[in-house]
Every structure is written in structure tokens, then in C-alpha cells.
Amino acid sequence: MHIDRTEKTFFMFSVALIIVFAIAVGISGMVYGIALPTPPEGFDVNPQTVATPGVSPWGEQPPDARLHELAPGEYEVYILAQTWLYLPNRITIPAGSKITFYVTSKDVIHGFRLDDTNINMMVIPGEVSKLTATFDEPGTYNFVCHEYCGVGHHTMYGQLIVE
């Protein structure tokens, strides 16, 4: 089989470029300590039992009980994403509060985006997504699922109310 010289040169250049990029990604990953995200320490999440009361914080009933005040102005909330629903889907905190979101899923991949903030994360079954933000401005912040999760995806939303 005969391969044209120009074609052969282009092919070799492309392979060399891929190798250089792979080496660059590997080196930068080691130098900057880039690693896959891991669940927060102490969280072993089983998607089949995560919503069971007494098994995990995502199983607390009623869902409004999943908002915990750790100190004055400091909160944490455990949000469970499941088919077309967030639990809890309405959270109320005072202005100036710092809140940490622990979000997980019990069925399929979901998304969690809080409007007018930089909170935007994927919610994967068996994993815990964690982000912290401070809300100084009173108002209503909607959170929505941004990963298509089925026919009722458009109904999956909730609200964070800052008073």
C-alpha cells in the first residue's frame, strides 16, 4: 500500500501533537495537584438507601429538617435530587448567611444551578456535590436541574429565599 508523502507527514504530525498534549496534561495534573473529586469525608452514599430515614442526612423527615443551623449565620442543607424533584425544594435563610449545599441523587444524573450565583454542579448518584456560598442580598434565588433527566425535567426546580 502506498501512502502519499504529504499524507504521511500530516499523519505523523497529528500523532506527535496528540502525544505532546497528553504529556502536557499529565505533567500539569501532577504539578498542580489536579485530581478527581472525592466525596466529603464521612459520606458513604448508597443511591438505593440514601433517602431512607435514619440512614443518611438526606433521609431526614420532613425534608425541611434537612436545613441545619451550625452557628449564627452559618447553615448546611442536604438536598436530594430525584426524578423531577428536589427535596427540600424551598429553603429559607436570613440575609448575610453562609450556606453549604450537600447535594446527591438517588436515581439518575441531575444538575444543580442556583440562579444569579456561581453555584453550578453535577449531581451524580452515589456521589456528594458540595459548594458553599454567602448570601448578603435578600431575594429569591431559583435552583434548577440543568441535566436532562427525563420527561418531567422541566418541573425540577426549587427556591432559596434570603430574608
N, CA, C and O of each residue as an XYZ file, in Angstrom:
652
protein
N       0.853     -1.169      0.000
C       0.000      0.000      0.000
C       0.902      1.237      0.000
O       1.875      1.315      0.750
N       0.563      2.175     -0.839
C       1.347      3.391     -0.948
C       0.581      4.558     -0.314
O      -0.587      4.795     -0.622
N       1.267      5.276      0.575
C       0.677      6.465      1.205
C       1.471      7.662      0.700
O       2.702      7.660      0.731
N       0.774      8.659      0.247
C       1.405      9.865     -0.269
C       2.261     10.497      0.827
O       1.912     10.450      2.007
N       3.374     11.082      0.427
C       4.323     11.670      1.374
C       3.676     12.786      2.207
O       3.925     12.870      3.409
N       2.869     13.624      1.603
C       2.199     14.715      2.320
C       1.220     14.158      3.355
O       1.127     14.657      4.476
N       0.505     13.129      2.958
C      -0.444     12.498      3.867
C       0.282     11.859      5.051
O      -0.166     11.962      6.193
N       1.386     11.211      4.772
C       2.180     10.563      5.813
C       2.728     11.603      6.784
O       2.716     11.386      7.995
N       3.205     12.721      6.268
C       3.728     13.801      7.110
C       2.623     14.370      8.007
O       2.828     14.581      9.202
N       1.477     14.610      7.424
C       0.352     15.136      8.197
C      -0.053     14.161      9.303
O      -0.317     14.575     10.431
N      -0.100     12.879      8.982
C      -0.470     11.859      9.960
C       0.544     11.833     11.104
O       0.142     11.812     12.268
N       1.827     11.834     10.814
C       2.877     11.799     11.838
C       2.830     13.057     12.715
O       3.004     12.980     13.932
N       2.594     14.206     12.089
C       2.474     15.451     12.851
C       1.291     15.382     13.810
O       1.407     15.818     14.955
N       0.153     14.841     13.366
C      -1.038     14.727     14.210
C      -0.785     13.811     15.398
O      -1.177     14.133     16.519
N      -0.141     12.684     15.171
C       0.167     11.748     16.260
C       1.129     12.402     17.244
O       0.938     12.284     18.454
N       2.157     13.085     16.755
C       3.118     13.769     17.634
C       2.420     14.826     18.479
O       2.720     14.975     19.664
N       1.497     15.555     17.880
C       0.758     16.588     18.601
C      -0.103     15.987     19.715
O      -0.166     16.543     20.811
N      -0.754     14.878     19.450
C      -1.558     14.202     20.467
C      -0.679     13.740     21.627
O      -1.066     13.868     22.789
N       0.486     13.212     21.322
C       1.414     12.764     22.371
C       1.881     13.946     23.215
O       1.929     13.845     24.441
N       2.226     15.064     22.576
C       2.660     16.268     23.315
C       1.541     16.762     24.229
O       1.800     17.098     25.385
N       0.314     16.812     23.740
C      -0.809     17.262     24.562
C      -1.057     16.317     25.739
O      -1.332     16.775     26.848
N      -0.963     15.020     25.514
C      -1.162     14.046     26.595
C      -0.100     14.217     27.678
O      -0.411     14.168     28.868
N       1.139     14.416     27.273
C       2.225     14.633     28.243
C       1.995     15.934     29.013
O       2.188     15.973     30.229
N       1.586     16.997     28.319
C       1.329     18.283     28.974
C       0.210     18.166     30.008
O       0.325     18.718     31.102
N      -0.857     17.462     29.681
C      -1.965     17.281     30.629
C      -1.498     16.467     31.833
O      -1.831     16.796     32.972
N      -0.734     15.415     31.589
C      -0.222     14.592     32.688
C       0.690     15.366     33.619
O       0.557     15.280     34.839
N       1.610     16.117     33.051
C       2.544     16.899     33.879
C       1.798     17.984     34.650
O       2.033     18.156     35.847
N       0.913     18.710     33.994
C       0.192     19.778     34.707
C      -0.699     19.201     35.794
O      -0.880     19.835     36.834
N      -1.262     18.014     35.581
C      -2.069     17.376     36.617
C      -1.252     17.058     37.850
O      -1.734     17.220     38.971
N      -0.021     16.609     37.664
C       0.840     16.295     38.803
C       1.361     17.559     39.473
O       1.381     17.646     40.701
N       1.779     18.529     38.688
C       2.356     19.761     39.237
C       1.323     20.555     40.033
O       1.623     21.040     41.124
N       0.105     20.693     39.495
C      -0.923     21.486     40.157
C      -1.823     20.659     41.067
O      -2.755     21.199     41.661
N      -1.566     19.380     41.184
C      -2.342     18.530     42.090
C      -3.778     18.327     41.670
O      -4.652     18.164     42.522
N      -4.039     18.332     40.394
C      -5.396     18.139     39.903
C      -5.769     16.672     40.088
O      -5.032     15.774     39.681
N      -6.926     16.444     40.710
C      -7.373     15.077     40.957
C      -8.881     15.000     40.788
O      -9.565     16.024     40.768
N      -9.390     13.799     40.667
C     -10.837     13.619     40.601
C     -11.462     14.026     41.920
O     -10.865     13.810     42.974
N     -12.655     14.613     41.887
C     -13.299     14.999     43.135
C     -13.665     13.767     43.955
O     -14.012     12.719     43.410
N     -13.581     13.914     45.262
C     -13.961     12.826     46.157
C     -15.063     13.317     47.085
O     -15.140     14.512     47.370
N     -15.912     12.420     47.558
C     -16.970     12.842     48.471
C     -16.379     13.404     49.755
O     -15.279     13.013     50.147
N     -17.094     14.322     50.421
C     -16.613     14.837     51.703
C     -16.374     13.681     52.671
O     -17.069     12.666     52.628
N     -15.396     13.846     53.532
C     -15.051     12.785     54.467
C     -16.245     12.399     55.331
O     -16.981     13.261     55.811
N     -16.426     11.120     55.518
C     -17.516     10.627     56.347
C     -18.795     10.339     55.581
O     -19.761      9.845     56.162
N     -18.822     10.638     54.280
C     -20.025     10.401     53.481
C     -19.812      9.198     52.578
O     -19.014      9.238     51.641
N     -20.527      8.145     52.871
C     -20.568      6.978     52.001
C     -22.009      6.878     51.535
O     -22.884      6.455     52.289
N     -22.253      7.265     50.298
C     -23.624      7.394     49.820
C     -23.990      6.206     48.947
O     -23.328      5.925     47.949
N     -25.042      5.522     49.330
C     -25.585      4.429     48.544
C     -26.886      4.931     47.931
O     -27.827      5.217     48.671
N     -26.977      5.050     46.605
C     -28.185      5.598     45.984
C     -29.475      4.853     46.347
O     -30.549      5.455     46.360
N     -29.381      3.556     46.640
C     -30.591      2.790     46.959
C     -31.131      3.106     48.354
O     -32.331      2.974     48.594
N     -30.253      3.525     49.280
C     -30.706      3.762     50.659
C     -30.549      5.210     51.117
O     -30.865      5.530     52.263
N     -30.066      6.088     50.241
C     -29.766      7.458     50.650
C     -30.992      8.198     51.181
O     -30.847      9.068     52.039
N     -32.182      7.883     50.705
C     -33.398      8.586     51.133
C     -34.094      7.911     52.312
O     -35.166      8.352     52.726
N     -33.506      6.857     52.855
C     -34.113      6.137     53.971
C     -33.896      6.912     55.263
O     -32.754      7.230     55.597
N     -34.973      7.230     56.006
C     -34.815      7.940     57.276
C     -33.898      7.173     58.233
O     -34.011      5.957     58.389
N     -32.985      7.919     58.867
C     -32.056      7.334     59.822
C     -30.782      6.795     59.210
O     -29.833      6.497     59.935
N     -30.733      6.663     57.896
C     -29.550      6.120     57.230
C     -28.582      7.237     56.841
O     -27.367      7.078     56.962
N     -29.113      8.355     56.377
C     -28.276      9.474     55.959
C     -29.017     10.780     56.205
O     -30.229     10.776     56.422
N     -28.293     11.903     56.174
C     -28.960     13.200     56.370
C     -29.988     13.511     55.284
O     -30.880     14.331     55.504
N     -29.880     12.870     54.110
C     -30.832     13.100     53.026
C     -32.159     12.375     53.267
O     -33.109     12.558     52.506
N     -32.228     11.561     54.310
C     -33.454     10.837     54.616
C     -34.265     11.463     55.728
O     -35.328     10.952     56.080
N     -33.776     12.578     56.298
C     -34.498     13.213     57.395
C     -35.888     13.639     56.950
O     -36.066     14.159     55.848
N     -36.865     13.416     57.808
C     -38.255     13.773     57.517
C     -38.754     14.769     58.546
O     -38.434     14.598     59.722
N     -39.494     15.770     58.205
C     -39.834     16.198     56.848
C     -38.599     16.763     56.146
O     -37.603     17.073     56.799
N     -38.658     16.898     54.827
C     -37.491     17.405     54.084
C     -36.989     18.761     54.575
O     -35.808     19.070     54.422
N     -37.870     19.577     55.165
C     -37.435     20.879     55.680
C     -36.432     20.725     56.824
O     -35.684     21.658     57.119
N     -36.408     19.562     57.466
C     -35.478     19.314     58.570
C     -34.050     19.112     58.085
O     -33.141     18.949     58.899
N     -33.839     19.119     56.783
C     -32.502     18.912     56.224
C     -31.660     20.180     56.212
O     -30.495     20.145     55.819
N     -32.235     21.292     56.637
C     -31.502     22.552     56.792
C     -31.067     22.645     58.244
O     -31.905     22.649     59.146
N     -29.761     22.719     58.476
C     -29.224     22.757     59.836
C     -28.480     24.062     60.062
O     -27.675     24.479     59.229
N     -28.752     24.708     61.196
C     -28.005     25.904     61.567
C     -26.825     25.458     62.416
O     -27.013     24.934     63.514
N     -25.614     25.659     61.920
C     -24.406     25.241     62.620
C     -23.965     26.267     63.651
O     -23.479     25.912     64.724
N     -24.137     27.525     63.323
C     -23.787     28.654     64.174
C     -24.625     29.822     63.674
O     -25.232     29.721     62.607
N     -24.676     30.934     64.418
C     -25.441     32.070     63.900
C     -24.917     32.504     62.525
O     -23.744     32.847     62.375
N     -25.802     32.481     61.536
C     -25.446     32.899     60.184
C     -24.693     31.850     59.381
O     -24.168     32.159     58.311
N     -24.629     30.616     59.870
C     -23.939     29.552     59.144
C     -24.831     28.314     59.084
O     -25.241     27.772     60.110
N     -25.118     27.884     57.863
C     -26.064     26.786     57.643
C     -25.470     25.727     56.731
O     -24.519     25.975     55.989
N     -26.060     24.535     56.808
C     -25.802     23.500     55.821
C     -27.146     22.883     55.462
O     -28.041     22.771     56.299
N     -27.268     22.482     54.186
C     -28.519     21.881     53.726
C     -28.184     20.646     52.894
O     -27.260     20.652     52.081
N     -28.956     19.598     53.120
C     -28.799     18.328     52.401
C     -29.947     18.201     51.415
O     -31.090     17.956     51.801
N     -29.631     18.371     50.139
C     -30.652     18.346     49.095
C     -30.560     17.028     48.336
O     -29.490     16.643     47.866
N     -31.691     16.345     48.224
C     -31.770     15.095     47.484
C     -32.446     15.361     46.148
O     -33.578     15.840     46.096
N     -31.742     15.045     45.076
C     -32.319     15.160     43.736
C     -32.834     13.785     43.342
O     -32.120     12.786     43.427
N     -34.065     13.756     42.917
C     -34.626     12.513     42.409
C     -35.511     12.861     41.232
O     -35.721     14.039     40.944
N     -36.026     11.873     40.556
C     -36.747     12.105     39.317
C     -37.733     13.266     39.455
O     -38.768     13.159     40.113
N     -37.375     14.375     38.813
C     -38.190     15.575     38.653
C     -38.531     16.293     39.951
O     -39.573     16.942     40.045
N     -37.647     16.180     40.969
C     -37.953     16.777     42.263
C     -36.680     16.999     43.069
O     -35.774     16.165     43.053
N     -36.613     18.127     43.776
C     -35.590     18.369     44.786
C     -36.267     18.311     46.149
O     -37.367     18.837     46.318
N     -35.621     17.679     47.116
C     -36.121     17.667     48.487
C     -35.019     18.169     49.400
O     -33.961     17.541     49.428
N     -35.182     19.249     50.145
C     -36.311     20.165     50.099
C     -36.248     21.034     48.845
O     -35.183     21.227     48.258
N     -37.400     21.549     48.452
C     -37.427     22.416     47.266
C     -37.664     23.880     47.638
O     -37.807     24.735     46.764
N     -37.705     24.160     48.942
C     -37.854     25.541     49.414
C     -37.011     25.693     50.674
O     -37.236     25.003     51.668
N     -36.041     26.600     50.623
C     -35.111     26.817     51.728
C     -35.155     28.290     52.085
O     -35.112     29.143     51.199
N     -35.241     28.604     53.373
C     -35.288     29.994     53.811
C     -34.159     30.241     54.814
O     -34.017     29.516     55.799
N     -33.352     31.289     54.541
C     -32.271     31.675     55.443
C     -32.259     33.197     55.573
O     -32.777     33.895     54.701
N     -31.668     33.723     56.664
C     -31.559     35.180     56.782
C     -30.435     35.740     55.906
O     -29.480     35.035     55.582
N     -30.558     37.008     55.529
C     -29.533     37.672     54.723
C     -28.216     37.692     55.490
O     -28.200     37.798     56.717
N     -27.122     37.590     54.757
C     -25.796     37.580     55.359
C     -25.341     36.199     55.803
O     -24.279     36.059     56.410
N     -26.126     35.194     55.508
C     -25.797     33.830     55.943
C     -24.890     33.131     54.949
O     -24.925     33.380     53.744
N     -24.077     32.245     55.506
C     -23.225     31.370     54.694
C     -23.883     29.997     54.723
O     -24.225     29.487     55.790
N     -24.059     29.404     53.545
C     -24.731     28.105     53.465
C     -23.897     27.149     52.625
O     -23.372     27.514     51.573
N     -23.787     25.925     53.110
C     -23.093     24.865     52.381
C     -24.140     23.894     51.863
O     -24.963     23.378     52.620
N     -24.094     23.658     50.566
C     -25.025     22.738     49.914
C     -24.356     21.375     49.762
O     -23.265     21.271     49.201
N     -25.014     20.332     50.264
C     -24.602     18.946     50.030
C     -25.713     18.338     49.179
O     -26.835     18.157     49.652
N     -25.398     18.026     47.933
C     -26.431     17.561     47.009
C     -26.036     16.184     46.467
O     -24.893     15.969     46.066
N     -26.997     15.259     46.461
C     -26.776     13.943     45.881
C     -28.044     13.492     45.174
O     -29.099     14.112     45.304
N     -27.926     12.409     44.429
C     -29.055     11.890     43.666
C     -29.291     10.434     44.036
O     -28.357      9.708     44.378
N     -30.548     10.016     43.965
C     -30.846      8.612     44.240
C     -31.209      7.831     42.988
O     -31.455      6.627     43.071
N     -31.251      8.490     41.817
C     -31.667      7.743     40.635
C     -30.779      7.978     39.412
O     -30.064      7.062     39.005
N     -30.796      9.143     38.824
C     -30.034      9.415     37.602
C     -29.203     10.675     37.799
O     -29.290     11.328     38.838
N     -28.400     11.010     36.801
C     -27.606     12.241     36.872
C     -28.531     13.439     36.754
O     -29.380     13.501     35.865
N     -28.355     14.384     37.659
C     -29.103     15.634     37.657
C     -28.094     16.780     37.654
O     -26.884     16.555     37.705
N     -28.593     17.987     37.593
C     -27.772     19.171     37.729
C     -28.336     20.031     38.845
O     -29.488     19.860     39.244
N     -27.529     20.954     39.348
C     -27.985     21.891     40.378
C     -27.348     23.231     40.051
O     -26.141     23.412     40.210
N     -28.169     24.170     39.591
C     -27.695     25.517     39.291
C     -28.551     26.502     40.058
O     -29.778     26.479     39.965
N     -27.895     27.370     40.820
C     -28.583     28.389     41.594
C     -28.464     29.703     40.840
O     -27.370     30.250     40.702
N     -29.603     30.214     40.347
C     -29.610     31.434     39.537
C     -28.972     32.605     40.273
O     -29.074     32.720     41.495
N     -28.315     33.469     39.511
C     -27.672     34.692     39.994
C     -26.524     34.430     40.960
O     -26.156     35.309     41.739
N     -25.953     33.220     40.915
C     -24.773     32.883     41.712
C     -23.824     32.091     40.819
O     -24.129     31.815     39.659
N     -22.675     31.734     41.376
C     -21.755     30.879     40.629
C     -21.879     29.422     41.056
O     -20.977     28.627     40.793
N     -22.975     29.058     41.705
C     -23.203     27.670     42.108
C     -23.806     26.908     40.939
O     -24.906     27.204     40.472
N     -23.047     25.914     40.481
C     -23.451     25.116     39.329
C     -22.690     23.802     39.425
O     -21.466     23.785     39.297
N     -23.398     22.705     39.648
C     -22.708     21.423     39.802
C     -23.525     20.269     39.256
O     -24.750     20.346     39.157
N     -22.835     19.207     38.906
C     -23.498     17.975     38.504
C     -23.817     17.186     39.758
O     -23.069     17.219     40.735
N     -24.932     16.479     39.722
C     -25.357     15.660     40.844
C     -25.411     14.223     40.334
O     -26.253     13.869     39.508
N     -24.496     13.405     40.846
C     -24.322     12.043     40.351
C     -24.721     11.051     41.444
O     -24.318     11.213     42.595
N     -25.506     10.028     41.102
C     -25.878      9.027     42.109
C     -24.644      8.400     42.756
O     -23.696      8.021     42.068
N     -24.668      8.295     44.082
C     -23.546      7.702     44.808
C     -22.445      8.675     45.153
O     -21.501      8.306     45.852
N     -22.534      9.918     44.683
C     -21.533     10.931     44.987
C     -22.205     12.135     45.627
O     -23.401     12.364     45.451
N     -21.414     12.902     46.375
C     -21.918     14.102     47.035
C     -21.259     15.313     46.399
O     -20.033     15.396     46.339
N     -22.065     16.249     45.925
C     -21.556     17.515     45.399
C     -21.687     18.548     46.516
O     -22.732     18.649     47.158
N     -20.619     19.312     46.740
C     -20.599     20.253     47.862
C     -20.093     21.608     47.394
O     -19.040     21.709     46.765
N     -20.856     22.649     47.709
C     -20.431     24.027     47.443
C     -20.930     24.924     48.566
O     -21.962     24.653     49.180
N     -20.185     25.996     48.829
C     -20.533     26.942     49.881
C     -20.624     28.339     49.289
O     -19.822     28.718     48.436
N     -21.617     29.107     49.754
C     -21.781     30.489     49.294
C     -22.356     31.330     50.419
O     -23.014     30.818     51.325
N     -22.100     32.626     50.346
C     -22.665     33.582     51.303
C     -23.674     34.445     50.563
O     -23.408     34.924     49.460
N     -24.838     34.639     51.181
C     -25.917     35.403     50.558
C     -26.164     36.667     51.371
O     -26.814     36.633     52.415
N     -25.631     37.792     50.871
C     -25.784     39.077     51.549
C     -27.046     39.810     51.108
O     -27.622     40.578     51.878
N     -27.476     39.574     49.868
C     -28.625     40.277     49.305
C     -29.913     39.482     49.516
O     -29.997     38.321     49.117
N     -30.927     40.109     50.149
C     -32.222     39.426     50.257
C     -32.827     39.214     48.868
O     -32.600     39.999     47.948
N     -33.584     38.160     48.745
C     -34.233     37.878     47.470
C     -34.542     36.403     47.337
O     -34.294     35.610     48.245
N     -35.083     36.055     46.199
C     -35.410     34.668     45.895
C     -34.477     34.175     44.805
O     -34.406     34.755     43.722
N     -33.773     33.112     45.098
C     -32.829     32.503     44.161
C     -33.407     31.150     43.752
O     -33.582     30.268     44.592
N     -33.698     30.990     42.482
C     -34.246     29.727     41.997
C     -33.120     28.751     41.710
O     -32.073     29.134     41.190
N     -33.339     27.482     42.052
C     -32.392     26.465     41.619
C     -33.107     25.495     40.695
O     -34.264     25.136     40.913
N     -32.388     25.080     39.657
C     -32.972     24.253     38.605
C     -32.026     23.106     38.260
O     -30.827     23.155     38.535
N     -32.602     22.083     37.654
C     -31.822     20.963     37.130
C     -31.415     21.315     35.706
O     -32.266     21.628     34.873
N     -30.121     21.266     35.424
C     -29.648     21.607     34.086
C     -29.135     20.392     33.320
O     -28.541     20.546     32.253
N     -29.351     19.207     33.838
C     -29.022     17.967     33.131
C     -30.334     17.262     32.821
O     -31.106     16.969     33.733
N     -30.593     16.990     31.564
C     -31.857     16.367     31.191
C     -32.019     15.040     31.917
O     -31.168     14.157     31.813
N     -33.123     14.906     32.656
C     -33.328     13.723     33.494
C     -34.629     13.002     33.177
O     -35.070     12.158     33.958
N     -35.237     13.310     32.072
C     -36.447     12.599     31.681
C     -37.564     13.546     31.296
O     -37.379     14.760     31.214
N     -38.735     12.957     31.060
C     -39.866     13.692     30.509
C     -40.348     14.824     31.421
O     -40.878     15.813     30.915
N     -40.188     14.718     32.731
C     -40.634     15.769     33.651
C     -39.523     16.702     34.080
O     -39.660     17.409     35.079
N     -38.420     16.717     33.339
C     -37.250     17.539     33.687
C     -37.609     19.003     33.913
O     -37.074     19.634     34.825
N     -38.497     19.545     33.107
C     -38.848     20.966     33.191
C     -39.550     21.330     34.509
O     -39.686     22.515     34.813
N     -39.992     20.358     35.284
C     -40.671     20.639     36.557
C     -39.719     20.570     37.742
O     -40.148     20.753     38.882
N     -38.452     20.314     37.503
C     -37.488     20.129     38.588
C     -36.829     21.454     38.948
O     -35.879     21.892     38.299
N     -37.349     22.079     39.992
C     -36.806     23.350     40.443
C     -37.120     23.553     41.921
O     -37.901     22.804     42.509
N     -36.518     24.552     42.502
C     -36.772     24.906     43.896
C     -36.364     26.340     44.121
O     -35.948     27.031     43.190
N     -36.486     26.799     45.382
C     -36.168     28.185     45.698
C     -35.377     28.285     46.990
O     -35.656     27.600     47.973
N     -34.373     29.170     46.955
C     -33.661     29.589     48.150
C     -34.126     31.008     48.429
O     -33.901     31.909     47.622
N     -34.778     31.208     49.578
C     -35.309     32.522     49.928
C     -34.412     33.133     50.993
O     -34.246     32.574     52.077
N     -33.839     34.278     50.673
C     -32.963     35.009     51.602
C     -33.762     36.187     52.114
O     -34.132     37.079     51.352
N     -34.030     36.185     53.426
C     -34.874     37.245     54.034
C     -34.027     38.320     54.692
O     -34.566     39.278     55.247
